[in-house]
Amino acid sequence: MTTLKAKLQEDLTTAIKARDELRSSTLRLTLSAITKEEVAGKVARELTDEEVLKVIAKEAKKRREAADAFAQGGRPEQAERENAEGEILAVYLPKQLSDEELAAIVAQAVEEAKAAGAEGPRAMGAVMKIVNPKVAGLAEGGRVAAVVKQHLS
């Protein structure tokens, strides 16, 4: 079975051969971020697929934030490119939870936290500890926190 990093490298080669500038530059930047993460710390190491997914998710989030900033700054063509790069990276990420699925998981976690004695808005930390492992990689942290706040208030 090929690793996610190997898949990215294969897709980069394909994009270069097809002269797809946008895809090749996006994949190059992502592979560069993965390599940077691999050599960070005291000892260089090979990232697992889960760690590679985290790097890709971080890169995709950077693209979304940059697109928003460019759109607000009156640079729509640059925002469009950032959005396109984000869509390329989204192909490699797992499918995100729908609002209904996320709400169901949060509701269950709130019940578990209440059973453990946590009440009101101060229970946010306890609920997040229960929810985060269940939705890791499937929902963005800010989105999860907003749903938890909504359920607790």
Summary of the structure (lengths in Angstrom):
residues: 153
radius of gyration: 18.7
end to end distance: 46.0
largest distance: 59.3
contacts: 404
relative contact order: 0.10
helix: 76%
strand: 0%
